[in-house]
Amino acid sequence: MKLLHLADLHLGKRVNGFDMLEDQRFILEQILTLCDKHGAEAVVLAGDIYDTPVPPAAACTLLDWFLTQLSLRHVPVLAVSGNHDSAERLDFASGLLAEQGVYIAGRFHGMPKQVVLHDRYGPLEFTLLPFVRAATVRHYLPEAEISDYDSAVGAALAVCEPAAPRRVLVAHQMVVSGVCPPQLAGSETAPLTVGTVDSIDAARFAGFCYAALGHIHRAQRVGIDAVRYAGSPLCYHLDECGMQKSATLVRIGKRGVEKIEQLPLTPRRAMRHLTGPLAKLVAHPTDTEDYIWATLTDPTPLPDAMAQLRAAYPNAMRLDYQPKGAAALPADMTQAVKGKPFAELFQDFFTKMNGRALTTEEVLAVKKLREEASKSE
C-alpha cells in the first residue's frame, strides 16, 4: 500500500497578520496532484488539521473540499486530532464520514480507534491515537500505572488488540528517541520539554511497522526511518525561511515498510529573508509576491521603511535593522522593550536619537515630568 503521510495543516492559520488560506488551498491542490501521480492508496492526517479549536468558516470549507476530493478518488483518509484542534468538533459526523472512507479520531474514549484496510498483501491495520494528555488516559484507564506522558501513551496502546500483522500508528504527540530531541522548525507553539514527563519514547511504537507522527513542523525521522514526523506542508514562521517542505510517501509491503520518499512541495509564495540597505533591496525586486523578512543594514532607522519595502514586496511580513557589527534591532521594538522601566526606555530612546546619554539634570527633569503626568492621570 502506498500511504501519503501529512500533518500539521493548520488550516485557517495567519502568519504575521497574513491570511494563509489561499496558500493552503494551493498546497492541498498540489498534494492531490501528488496522490494522482504516485497512486496513493491512503492519506494520513496526523493532527493539527485546524490552527484553532474554533476555526474560521473558510477553513472548514477548505477541509470539506479536500476530503471530498480524496473521497471522489476513492482514497481512504485516516485522521487524528492535534493539540490545536477541537476533538469534539472533529468528531462531528465521523460515523457518516466513515461510510465515505474518511476515518477521524477526535476524542480519546479509553481505546484508540482501529481501522483495517486491505491491499494485495492482505489486511493493514491503522491505530488512530488522537492527541492525549496523561490525565485524559488516567480518567479512562484508572487501573493503569500512569505517571507521565510516556506511560500514558503506553497504557493507551496496550489496550489495543492487534487485528492484523501489519500495523500503522497515527499519532500527534511529542516523541523522542532516547534523549535526542526532534529538530524544531520555528512555528511550533508547544514547548519542547525533552527529558521530562511531556515526551514519549519512540520505543513505545515497536509493534508498528510505521508510526505517522504530527506535532513537529520539520519533516524528520525519530530514531529510525519507520517513526517519522511529516512536518507542516507550508512555512508558518519566519524562522523557516528557505526550508523545503514535503509530503511523505510510504510504501508498505508484505513485511512492512519498503520505501519512504519525501515528495517536495512548492508553495504559492516562498518565504524569504533578505539582508542589505533598503535602497538596494527595493531597487530591483524579484518574485515580488513572496513573503519577505527584511533585515536592513542601513546605519540608522529610515522613515517609512516598511512602506517602501511593501511598495516593492506587497507581502513583506517583517522589518528589522542590523547595522554592520550590531545585533538585529526589530523594527517594531516590541520584544526589545518588553519589561523595561520607563526611565530606561526613555534613556535608550534619547541616546539613539541624539548620540549621547542624558545628563544628570535631564534625568531629574524627565523624572519630574513623569511624576507630574502620573498625578494628572
HELIX and SHEET records of a PDB file:
HELIX    1   1 LEU A   21  HIS A   38  1                                  18    
HELIX    2   2 ALA A   57  LEU A   72  1                                  16    
HELIX    3   3 ALA A   87  ASP A   91  1                                   5    
HELIX    4   4 SER A   94  ALA A   98  1                                   5    
HELIX    5   5 ALA A  134  TYR A  140  1                                   7    
HELIX    6   6 TYR A  149  ALA A  158  1                                  10    
HELIX    7   7 ALA A  202  PHE A  205  5                                   4    
HELIX    8   8 LEU A  238  GLU A  240  5                                   3    
HELIX    9   9 LEU A  278  ALA A  283  1                                   6    
HELIX   10  10 ALA A  305  ALA A  312  1                                   8    
HELIX   11  11 THR A  334  VAL A  337  1                                   4    
HELIX   12  12 PHE A  342  ASN A  354  1                                  13    
HELIX   13  13 THR A  360  SER A  376  1                                  17    
SHEET    1   A 6 VAL A 102  ALA A 105  0                                        
SHEET    2   A 6 VAL A  77  VAL A  80  1                                        
SHEET    3   A 6 ALA A  42  ALA A  46  1                                        
SHEET    4   A 6 LYS A   2  LEU A   6  1                                        
SHEET    5   A 6 LYS A 245  GLY A 253 -1                                        
SHEET    6   A 6 GLY A 256  LEU A 265 -1                                        
SHEET    1   B 2 ARG A  14  VAL A  15  0                                        
SHEET    2   B 2 PHE A  18  ASP A  19 -1                                        
SHEET    1   C 6 LYS A 113  ASP A 119  0                                        
SHEET    2   C 6 GLY A 122  LEU A 129 -1                                        
SHEET    3   C 6 ARG A 166  HIS A 172  1                                        
SHEET    4   C 6 TYR A 210  GLY A 214  1                                        
SHEET    5   C 6 VAL A 227  TYR A 229  1                                        
SHEET    6   C 6 GLN A 220  ARG A 221 -1                                        
SHEET    1   D 2 VAL A 175  VAL A 176  0                                        
SHEET    2   D 2 ILE A 200  ASP A 201  1                                        
SHEET    1   E 4 MET A 271  GLY A 276  0                                        
SHEET    2   E 4 TYR A 291  LEU A 296  1                                        
SHEET    3   E 4 ALA A 316  TYR A 321  1                                        
SHEET    4   E 4 LEU A 329  PRO A 330 -1                                        
END                                                                             
